[in-house]
Amino acid sequence: MNRVGRWPGWFVSLAMALLAACSGAAGRLDRGNELRRAGKPHEALEEYRELLSTFGDGTLTAAEGDLRLRALESAADVTYLELADFVSAVSYYRRIISLYPGTPAAYHARAMIGDIYRDRLKDHHGAIAQYADIAASDTKDAPMYQMRVAREYLELKNYEQARTEAGTVRERWPRSALADEAQLLTAQAWALEKRWDEALGAFRATIERKPKPEIVAQALEGQAQVYAQMGGVKNLERAIELYTQALPSHPNPDGVRMDLDAVRRRREAFRTVKPGDRDASFDRNVHGRWSGKEVQ
């Protein structure tokens, strides 16, 4: 007797029907993907929608669940990336989170929602909520999203909260390379708040951690920017020294060169000022084209 003969006829029929249904669903998913590659996002989305209406939101077999997930991801991506329908994209991503909680797909969906809030809807608080959920999880990407939370608060000019969130990175992942970036961000937040002593101390603490050369260079640049903003001949000369040290390993050497040249012009303006010029003695009206750029 063969294996099929051991099972009741109704069970065999049901299994064959399910197999046929999955095959048809896979074909529809493939058609949608082909339409998308052909530059027909609206038609592709229609295929995904038809497939999703077949499966619904109930319990499925493993194979059906995988097809539904792939259709949801495709529908979400095409509405976001090609149709720029951000509200619909968020809705699809939220269905993934609801139907597949705690999975890599759910964390990716949260990240995409966060990016939509931040980049498209300019809602930094909405982005923070999504990134924070990932940061609180045990996924390997948690430290990266904790840093994103800190950066979003920095963007919002909530410097105290930015430092708090950066501190969480250092506490939870002290040996991670991101812990060095978190220390740098802490220093940048002090600098943006014009708390010069705290900023200089935090930039020095960044260097003392012995991070990657590009992080050291950015910390040196940060110190240079602080001294440049403090003004005065001695501070400008110290800024020049620090910019020069930062230049070889900095990820944006052209930007450092521009700032270095601007500070050199300011120093020269001090040297050529007439005795008794009160404005010049207080570093006013002699800045040339210096932009006063703060730490980014």
Secondary structure, DSSP 8 states (H G I E B T S, - for coil): --SGGGS-HHHHHHHHHHHHHHHHHHHHHHHHHHHHHTT-HHHHHHHHHHHHHHHTTS---HHHHHHHHHHHHHHHHIIIIIS--HHHHHHHHHHHHHHSTTSHHHHHHHHHHHHIIIIIS--HHHHHHHHHHHHTSSSTTHHHHHHHHHHHHHHTT-HHHHHHHHHHHHHHSTTSHHHHHHHHHHHHHHHHTT-HHHHHHHHHHHHHT---HHHHHHHHHHHHHHHHHH-SHHHHHHHHHHHHHHGGG-S-HHHHHHHHHHHHHHHHHHHHS-TT-HHHHTT-S--TT-------
